[in-house]
Amino acid sequence: MFFSFPLFTDLMTQRLMYSAAFECTLLEVKVIPGLGTTIDVVLINGTIHDSDTLVVCGIHGPIVTPIRALLTPKPMKELRIKSEYDRHKTIKAAMGIKISAQNLDGAIAGTNVMVYRKKDGDNLEEMKATVMEDYDKVMGNISTVDRGVYVQASTLGALEALLEFLKSEDVQIPVCGVSLGPVHKKDVIKSSVMLEHKPEWAVILAFDVKVTADARQHAENVGVKIFTADIIYHLQDSFVRYNEEQKRIRKEKAETVAVFPCCLQILRCFREKNPVILGVEVLEGILKVGTTICVPDVMDEEGEPLMIGKKLLCCRMETPGGGSHGGSHGGSQGFTRNNTEY
């Protein structure tokens, strides 16, 4: 223990030592009234000035934009809580900073932020390629299918974790498209394509992101389901319950359309007028409520098999001793259903 302590302090000293090399990570993208779209970053090393130009990873490519303001919360306040901010000309690491600038709507949380200083001889094209490396790596490894759900996440790391979870052996939920940031109307439109092919997959799984009002309204109008959660497992549970409910609804609808063929033998007629009540024996198949019954050996006026109607009740015949009598004539005293005579 005595020998490991000096080694530990030497290593941690090197890790915690301030470096002039600029290092900054984007934590969150927020819209602040009066400031527009801002980004919350943590400045790990180096120095940032309000005259610098930012180079940020964006959904549609690198974002290059001059800084409007460098903001920090008042003393004893958190950066995440809405409050008054102090403006700075220069900030030195390490510090959490809110940066106001133009064209930050498509910025991706969880990626690196760089500053371009032309007077220092920085190569802008190299910086653009550097900030997009993580995004290109993650998006390049994503495999999608033609039929599946739409996935939305807040950061690259969250998206990668969610996709790994969905393709695991225990889950296996197919994914047809992905995106980062809040759910917008355009994301709902992309997901609605599944309504024509597999309606139960017209679903957006939104992990740790917000849903805009117009996106939610459009989803309700077209029939796209949006599930939001801050825990991955909750998204899976919601999707599984929704799928089971959709299967149940489809099954109920199919029952009125599907035909279950069966062959019956009429044993006794209890009522000849509407409604006709017959005692029958099921020779083949399954007799279900709603099954259309016809007599193939008897033709109607148009030369078609005589249609008797649809079965409305499940009935049986019983002997006086209480035992089921399968439908023979002898000894049949009553026509019962649920122990009630008709």
C-alpha positions in Angstrom: 0.0 0.0 0.0 2.9 2.4 0.8 4.5 1.8 -2.5 1.3 2.1 -4.6 0.3 5.5 -3.1 3.2 7.5 -4.6 2.6 5.8 -8.0 -1.1 6.7 -7.7 -0.4 10.3 -6.9 2.1 10.6 -9.8 -0.4 9.3 -12.3 -3.3 11.3 -11.0 -1.2 14.5 -11.0 -0.5 14.0 -14.6 -4.1 13.4 -15.4 -5.4 16.4 -13.4 -2.6 18.8 -14.6 -3.8 21.7 -16.7 -2.9 21.5 -20.4 -3.0 24.4 -22.9 -4.2 22.1 -25.7 -7.9 22.9 -26.2 -10.3 20.1 -25.1 -14.0 20.6 -24.9 -17.1 18.3 -24.9 -20.7 19.1 -25.8 -23.1 18.0 -23.1 -26.5 19.3 -24.2 -28.3 21.5 -26.8 -31.0 23.8 -25.4 -33.3 26.6 -26.6 -33.2 29.5 -24.2 -35.7 32.4 -24.6 -33.7 35.5 -25.6 -30.6 33.5 -26.6 -32.0 31.1 -29.1 -30.3 27.7 -29.5 -27.4 27.3 -27.1 -25.0 24.5 -26.2 -23.8 23.4 -22.7 -20.2 22.3 -22.8 -17.5 21.4 -20.4 -14.1 23.0 -21.1 -11.6 20.4 -19.9 -8.4 22.0 -21.1 -7.3 25.2 -22.8 -8.9 28.6 -23.0 -11.9 29.9 -25.0 -12.6 33.5 -26.0 -15.9 35.1 -27.1 -14.1 36.1 -30.4 -13.4 32.5 -31.3 -15.2 30.5 -34.0 -16.7 27.2 -33.0 -16.4 23.9 -35.0 -19.2 21.5 -33.9 -20.4 18.1 -35.0 -23.8 18.4 -36.6 -26.5 16.0 -37.9 -26.1 17.4 -41.5 -22.4 18.0 -41.3 -19.9 20.1 -39.4 -21.2 23.4 -38.0 -18.8 26.4 -38.2 -20.2 29.5 -36.3 -18.8 32.5 -34.4 -19.4 32.7 -30.7 -22.0 35.2 -29.6 -21.5 34.9 -25.9 -19.8 32.8 -23.2 -22.1 32.4 -20.3 -21.8 30.9 -16.8 -24.4 30.6 -14.1 -24.4 32.9 -11.1 -22.5 31.7 -8.0 -24.2 28.8 -6.2 -26.4 28.1 -9.3 -26.3 25.2 -11.7 -25.8 25.4 -15.4 -28.9 23.2 -16.0 -31.3 25.5 -14.1 -32.7 28.5 -15.9 -31.3 31.7 -14.2 -29.4 34.8 -14.9 -26.0 34.3 -16.5 -22.6 36.1 -16.3 -21.0 37.0 -19.6 -17.2 36.5 -20.1 -14.6 37.6 -22.6 -12.3 34.6 -21.8 -12.8 31.4 -19.8 -10.0 29.1 -18.7 -10.4 25.4 -18.0 -11.9 23.6 -16.3 -15.4 25.0 -16.4 -18.9 24.3 -17.5 -20.1 26.9 -20.0 -23.2 27.8 -21.9 -22.3 29.1 -25.4 -24.7 31.1 -27.5 -24.1 31.1 -31.3 -25.9 30.7 -34.6 -26.9 27.5 -36.4 -26.6 25.2 -33.4 -29.9 23.5 -33.9 -28.3 20.4 -35.4 -25.4 20.1 -32.9 -25.0 16.6 -31.5 -24.5 16.1 -27.8 -21.7 13.9 -26.6 -19.2 15.0 -29.3 -16.1 17.1 -29.2 -16.1 20.8 -29.7 -13.2 22.7 -31.3 -12.3 26.4 -31.8 -10.9 27.7 -35.1 -8.3 30.5 -34.8 -7.1 31.6 -38.2 -4.3 33.7 -36.8 -2.9 30.7 -35.1 -2.7 28.8 -38.4 -5.5 26.4 -37.7 -6.6 24.2 -40.6 -10.4 24.5 -40.8 -11.0 21.5 -43.1 -9.0 19.2 -40.7 -11.0 20.4 -37.8 -14.3 19.7 -39.6 -13.1 16.2 -40.3 -12.0 15.7 -36.7 -15.3 16.7 -35.1 -17.2 14.4 -37.4 -15.1 11.3 -36.8 -17.2 10.0 -33.9 -20.5 10.6 -35.7 -19.3 9.0 -38.9 -18.0 6.0 -37.0 -21.2 5.4 -35.1 -23.5 6.0 -38.0 -21.4 3.9 -40.3 -21.8 0.9 -38.1 -25.6 1.2 -37.9 -27.4 -1.4 -39.9 -31.1 -0.8 -40.7 -33.8 -2.8 -42.5 -36.7 -1.9 -44.7 -39.3 -2.9 -42.1 -38.8 -1.8 -38.5 -39.2 0.9 -35.8 -37.7 4.4 -35.9 -35.2 5.2 -33.1 -34.3 8.6 -31.7 -31.7 9.3 -28.9 -30.2 12.4 -27.3 -26.5 11.6 -27.8 -24.3 9.4 -29.9 -23.5 7.2 -26.9 -27.2 6.8 -26.0 -28.0 5.9 -29.6 -25.2 3.3 -29.8 -26.4 1.8 -26.5 -30.0 1.6 -27.6 -29.2 0.0 -30.9 -27.0 -2.6 -29.2 -29.9 -3.4 -26.9 -32.5 -3.6 -29.6 -30.5 -6.1 -31.7 -29.6 -8.3 -28.7 -30.9 -11.9 -28.8 -33.5 -11.4 -26.0 -35.0 -8.3 -27.7 -34.5 -8.4 -31.5 -36.5 -5.4 -32.5 -35.8 -4.4 -36.1 -34.8 -0.7 -36.8 -35.5 1.0 -40.1 -34.1 4.5 -39.3 -32.3 6.5 -36.6 -31.9 10.1 -35.7 -30.5 12.3 -32.9 -32.0 15.1 -30.9 -35.7 16.0 -30.2 -38.5 14.3 -32.2 -39.7 16.6 -35.0 -42.5 16.3 -37.5 -40.1 15.1 -40.2 -39.2 12.1 -38.0 -42.9 11.2 -37.7 -43.3 11.4 -41.5 -40.4 9.0 -41.9 -41.8 6.6 -39.4 -45.3 6.8 -41.0 -44.0 4.9 -44.0 -44.5 1.7 -42.0 -48.2 2.3 -41.9 -48.5 1.0 -45.5 -46.4 -2.1 -44.8 -46.6 -3.1 -41.1 -48.7 -0.8 -39.0 -47.5 -2.2 -35.7 -44.0 -1.0 -36.5 -45.1 2.6 -37.2 -43.4 3.4 -33.9 -40.8 5.9 -32.7 -38.7 4.8 -29.7 -37.4 8.1 -28.2 -34.7 7.6 -25.6 -34.0 10.6 -23.4 -35.3 13.2 -25.9 -38.2 15.6 -26.0 -41.1 15.5 -28.5 -42.1 18.7 -30.2 -45.8 19.7 -30.1 -46.2 19.6 -33.9 -44.6 16.1 -34.0 -46.9 14.8 -31.3 -50.0 16.3 -33.1 -49.0 14.9 -36.5 -48.3 11.4 -34.9 -51.8 11.4 -33.5 -53.3 12.4 -36.9 -51.5 9.8 -39.0 -51.5 6.9 -36.4 -47.8 6.8 -35.4 -47.1 5.8 -31.8 -44.3 7.6 -29.9 -42.8 6.0 -26.8 -40.5 8.1 -24.6 -38.4 7.0 -21.7 -35.2 7.8 -19.9 -34.5 4.1 -19.3 -33.9 1.7 -22.2 -35.8 -1.2 -20.7 -38.9 0.9 -20.3 -38.9 1.5 -24.0 -38.8 -2.2 -24.7 -41.7 -2.9 -22.2 -43.9 -0.2 -23.8 -43.2 -1.5 -27.3 -43.9 -5.1 -26.3 -47.2 -4.2 -24.6 -48.3 -2.1 -27.7 -47.5 -5.0 -30.0 -49.5 -7.5 -27.9 -52.4 -5.1 -27.9 -52.2 -4.6 -31.7 -52.2 -8.4 -32.2 -55.3 -8.8 -30.0 -57.1 -6.1 -32.0 -56.2 -7.7 -35.3 -57.3 -11.1 -34.0 -60.7 -9.7 -32.9 -61.2 -8.1 -36.3 -60.3 -11.3 -38.1 -62.8 -13.3 -36.2 -65.7 -11.6 -38.0 -64.0 -12.3 -41.4 -62.3 -15.6 -40.9 -64.4 -18.7 -41.8 -64.0 -21.9 -39.6 -65.5 -24.7 -41.7 -67.3 -27.5 -40.0 -69.7 -30.3 -40.8 -72.9 -30.7 -38.7 -75.6 -33.3 -38.5 -79.1 -32.0 -37.5 -80.5 -34.2 -34.7 -83.6 -32.3 -33.7 -85.4 -29.1 -34.5 -86.8 -27.3 -31.5 -88.0 -24.1 -33.3 -88.7 -23.7 -37.0 -89.4 -20.0 -37.0 -86.9 -17.1 -36.5 -84.7 -17.8 -34.6 -84.4 -21.4 -35.7 -83.2 -23.6 -32.8 -81.6 -26.9 -33.8 -79.9 -29.7 -31.9 -76.8 -30.7 -33.9 -73.8 -32.9 -33.7 -70.4 -31.5 -34.9 -68.9 -34.2 -37.2 -65.9 -32.3 -38.4 -64.2 -29.0 -37.7 -65.0 -26.4 -35.0 -68.4 -24.7 -34.6 -68.0 -21.1 -33.5 -70.4 -18.2 -32.8 -71.0 -16.3 -36.1 -70.4 -19.3 -38.4 -72.8 -19.2 -41.4 -74.8 -22.4 -41.6 -76.2 -23.8 -44.9 -77.8 -27.0 -46.1 -75.8 -28.1 -49.2 -78.4 -30.8 -50.2 -81.3 -28.3 -50.3 -81.3 -25.5 -52.9 -82.9 -22.1 -52.7 -84.8 -20.4 -55.5 -81.6 -19.2 -57.1 -80.1 -22.7 -57.1 -77.7 -22.0 -54.3 -77.3 -24.0 -51.1 -80.0 -23.0 -48.6 -78.7 -20.6 -46.1 -80.2 -21.1 -42.6 -78.4 -18.2 -40.9 -75.6 -17.6 -38.4 -75.0 -19.4 -35.2 -75.7 -17.1 -32.3 -75.6 -19.5 -29.3 -73.4 -22.3 -28.2 -75.9 -25.0 -27.1 -75.9 -28.7 -26.1 -78.5 -31.4 -25.4 -78.8 -33.2 -22.1 -80.5 -36.4 -20.9 -82.8 -36.4 -17.9 -79.9 -37.8 -15.9 -77.9 -34.7 -16.4 -75.3 -36.3 -18.7 -74.4 -34.9 -22.1 -76.1 -36.8 -24.9 -74.1 -35.8 -27.9 -77.3 -35.2 -29.8 -79.3 -38.5 -30.3 -83.1 -38.4 -30.4 -83.7 -41.0 -27.7 -84.3 -39.7 -24.2 -83.7 -36.0 -25.0 -85.9 -34.0 -22.7 -84.5 -30.5 -22.9 -82.4 -28.1 -24.9 -80.0 -26.3 -22.5 -77.3 -23.7 -22.4 -75.4 -23.0 -19.2 -77.8 -25.3 -17.3 -80.8 -23.1 -18.3 -83.6 -24.7 -20.4 -85.0 -23.2 -23.5 
